[in-house]
Amino acid sequence: MPRVDDRPPKRARPRKSAAAQRKQAAAEPTLDRHIADQLMKDIIDWRLEPGHWIRERQIAERFGVAHGTVREAFRHLSREGFVELVPWRGARVIQLELQRVHDALEMQKVLFGTVCRLAAGRFRPEDHEGLLAALQRYETCVRETTDTVEHNRVAMIVGGYISERCGNPLAVELLTRVARLERWQHHLMRHELLAHLQPGLGMLSAEQFRKTCNAIIANDGYEAEAAAQEMVAATQFYMDQVIEAHRALKPQKPKRKRRALAAKAG
């Protein structure tokens, strides 16, 4: 007599809708995006310094991928503003130039001010404790270390807390992109020109950050915007000085000798 299986039949897993599949695919970074993110971290942390050539073949070997995937990763980095693409040569990390640095900080000043103003209008009493805790962490950081790159990293945590509560995803996305560039160029703040200004410079930044946070907690949007822009403007002022110092110390390239006229060469 055949054996009867009394176990309940397995239920078939419901298929995901096309929209759900597209959403999942969008959430998972593609291989070229993953490579671009890794290279972006190397650039931001100055493991790949300004002016450094990123060779297509080396990256393909590093990640074990085809050259087409690497080229797409380079295009991602170019759109983010970290490299310039040169045909047949690869990608080169952008140079730190006064106008480029100034423009990035100008954009950050406008965007961060806007985010703080929006957050002030939506900030709730239950958000106060988290913001003050993040701010206190930043104040502790500037007291305990003079490393301005570490200051910037912790400041991004405070800024992230504010951004999450501004209620405008587009503003946050734009600010995040600009903040990545600002974090990269913030390495200049380690320059010896500013070393003697620490820890006073860090404490001044902490005071400006507290002024911004107090305005947000008080739901004073315009005061929060003005304080945030004042804080970024201070960084902009010192960054401009460092760029000018770099420019003065940068060795001039020797001018190429002009070729003799063909008539004289003959």
Protein Blocks (a to p, Z undefined) as FASTA:
>chain_A
ZZddfbdcddddddddfklmmmmmmmpccfklmmmmmmmmmmmnomacghiacdfklmmm
mnopafklmmmmmmmmmmnopaccdehkbpadddddfklmmmmmmmmmmmmmmmmmmmmm
mccfklmmmmmmmmmmmmmmmmmpccfklmmmmmmmmmmmmmmmnopaklmmmmmmmmmm
mmmmmmmmmpmklmmmpcklmmmmmmmmmmmmmmmmnopaklmmmmmmmmmmmmmmmmmm
mmmmmmmmpccdddddddddfklmZZ
